[in-house]
Amino acid sequence: MSKISERLKNARIDKGYCVICGEYGFLSKDHVPPRCATTIQPMFQKTVSEHYYAEEVRPVNARWGAIFKTICKNCNNVVLGSLDNEIGKPIENFILQIKQYLEGKHYYGNIIPVPFNALLFLRAMVGHLLAATSVEVCKKGAISSDYYLPLREFVLGKNSDIGLTHDFYYWFYPNKTQITAQLTTFYNEGHACLCCCMHFFPIAFLITFKGEGTYPVHSSKLELEDKNLYFNMTQRNLDYVSFPFVPLRGNQMTLITSDFTSASYPQK
């Protein structure tokens, strides 16, 4: 009998430390990606390494989509709930423009612009990505490292200078497989880039330390002053849309903390 995915153990918890505010108590279920930005449907779920390299491992049956029980009700319903529309509207707009693009509507330089509120969009995206983690964090207490603490405080509205510590990148993601990953390092030409990512149709989102990022050439950097998201619709870099989980060349390596990753794909 085949082994079932490690993701199963990350669904069995009731109380713990919220990975955003750090308070101990009952935990609530958060959809990642959020309900406002994707269709909720039955999914199969594995860790990223199982998804790519262990076909024999049986996936978890995620009947209501990719769910993580890692944040408290206040952070889920009040903090992120008040921000979700800031993701939903731009994503809905982008999907509409993708259809127009495929029907032949001209876009200058194959770039699709999407209006958005950069600050609120970013807080929402970071918050949901923080929720997509291992329940081991909830057992031990929220991570307060130089990487995580500024992000947590940014989501809570306590840190307005997130651009001093982190960079954010995004690009068009055409795949159905939803990927979330934390504590992942991409090594290339002697440089190690610590990153977190959340990929779901039609956007890939990446967080790195300030000035230390490695990212696909067709990605755009998100700045808090931006009025639009700009998606480069080039088809020349399809091998890199799932970065950092991409074909490796030369001395490149992807180091994964498997328990902090998830790959969810629609049930056929």
N, C-alpha and C positions, 0 to 999 in steps of 0.2 A: 504494500500500500504506500503511495507516495506521500511525502511530507507536505504539510500545509504551510502556507506562507507565514513568515515571522510577523506580518502585519496583524495577525489575529490577536497577539498579546497586547497590542496597542489600542484595543477596543474595549478592554475589560477593566474599567476603573470608574469609580463613583465620586470619590473625594480625593483632593490633592491640592497642590499649589498651582494657581493660575499662572501660565507661562507669560502673561502680559503684565498684570499688576502685582503678581507675587503673593496674593492673599490665599490663605488656606480655606477650603470649604468644598461644597458640592460643585462639580464640574458640569458644563453643558456641552452639547454637540454643536460643532461649527462645520459648515460645509466649506471645503476648500477644493476648488475655487468656490466663491460665494454663489448662493442661489440666484442672485440678480444677474450674474454674468454667464450662466451656463444652464443647460437643460438638465434637470434632475432625472436620472434614469439609473436602472440597475447597472452596476459596474463590477468588473473583476479587479482585484487589487493585490499587488505584490510589493516587495521592496524593489528598488531600482536594479540592484544586482541580480535578483531573482528574475526580474522581467527580461533582462538582456541575456543572462548567462545560465539560467536554470529553468528550462522549459518544463522539466519533470515536476517541479514544485507546484502544488495545487494552489490557486489563488483564493483569497477571501471573497466571499459573496457579499459585495456591498450593495444591498438592494436599493438604498436611497442615495447612491452616489458616494463620493469620497468624503467621509466624516471623521473629524478628529475631536475627541473629548478631552480637551486640554486647557480650556479657559473657563472662567467663572461666568455666571449669567449676566453680570453687569458689563463685563468687557464684551461679551457676545451681543447682548441685546441693546445696550445703551451706547457703548463706545463704537463698536464696529457696525451695529445696526443703524446708527445715525449717519454712517459714512458710506454704506453700501451703494446707495444710489449714485455716488460719485464714481463708482466703477461701472455700474449697470448702464448708465446713459452713454458714456464714450464707447463701450463695447458694442452696444446696440447700433450706434452710429457707424462704427467701423465695419461691422458685419454687413450693414446696408450698402456701404460704399464698396466693399469687396465684391458684392454682387454686380454693382454698376461697373466696376473695373473689369470683371470677367466678361461683361456684356459689351465691352469695347469703349466705355467712356474714357476720354483722355485725361490723364493726370500728369502734370509736369514732372519729368524725370522719374516717372513711376513711383512717386511719393504720394501717399494718401494722408492728408492732414485731418486730425480729429480734435475738435475743441474739447477742453476739459479744465477742471480746477486742479492744478498740479499738487497743491498742498494736501487737499482732502483726498484726492485719488491716491496719492502716495501713502498717506497714513492708513487708508483702508487696505491697500495691497500689502503693506508691510505687516499690518495686524493679522491678516489671514495667513500670511506666510509663516509668521511666528507660531501660529496655532498648529501648523502642520508639522508636528514634531513627535518625539517619542514620549510615552507616558512615564518613562523613567525620570524625565525632568519634573513632572508633576509630583513624583514621590520624594524627590530630593530638594526641590525648590527652584524657582526660576533662575536661569543663567544670568549672571550679572558681570560678565566679562566685558572687556573694552569693545568687543564686537556687538554684543547683545544689549547691554544696558542702554546705550544711546537710542537704539531702535525701539526698545520697550517704552522709554520715556517719550519718544517722538509720537508713538501711537496714542499715548495717554494725554498728549498735548502739553507735556512738561519740557519738551526740548525743541526749540525752534531753529537750532543750528545743526541739524542733521547733516547738512552739506559739508560741515567741517570734518566729519569723521567717515562718511560713507558716500559711495557713488552708486547710481542706479541706472541700469540699462534695460532696453526693451526692444523687441522686434516682432515681426509677423511670424506667428506659429501656426502652420497649416495642418497639424496632426490632431487625431482624435484622442491619443493617449495623453492623459493629464499627469504631469510630473511635479512633485514637490521634493525639495532636498535641502537639508541644512548640514552644516559641518562637513562640507565638501571642498576639497582642494584640487585645483588644476595646476599641474606642473608643466612648464614649457620653457625651454632654453635657460634653465637655471633659476627661473622665477616661479614661486609658489603663490597662487592666488586663492585665498579663502573666500568662499562664496555661498550664497543661498539662492535658490531659484524656485519659481512657480510658473509652470508652463501649462496653458490650456488654450484651446482654440478661441480666439485668434491671436493671442498675445503670449509672448515669452517675457519673463521679468526676472532680472538678476540684480543681486545686491553684493557689493564688494567693499573692502576698505578703501578709503579715499586715496586715489592716485596709485592703487596697487592692482587694479582690475585687469583681467584678461577677458576678452569678450569677442563675439563674432564681428567681422568687419562691416556687416550690413546693419548692425544694431545702432540705435540712437541713445544718447545719454539724456536722462531726464533731469532737468533743472527746475527748481522751485519757481523760477520766473517764467517758465514756459506757459504759453496760452494754448498750444496745440501739441498733441502727440503726432509724430511724423513717422509713418511706417514705410520703409523701403520694400517694395513688392518684388524685388529681383528674385529670380529663380536660380541664380548662379551659386548660391550657398546653402542649398537644401541639406547638405550633409551636416550643417552646423546649427540647424534650428533647435536641436535639443541640447545645446551646450549647457553644462560641461560634459554631457554624456555623448561624446562624438568619436568618430574614428581617430585613433592616435597615430602620430607620425614622429619619427626621430626619437628623441628622449622624452616625449610627452607622457604624462601619467595622470590619471584621475583617481584620487584617494577618496574613498567613500566611507562614511560612518553609516552602515547599512540601516540600522534601526531608525535613523533620522531621515529616511527617504521613502517615497511612495510613488508607484506607477499605477494608475487606474485607467482601464480601458473598457469601452462599452461591451456588454454581453451580446453575443450574436444569437 
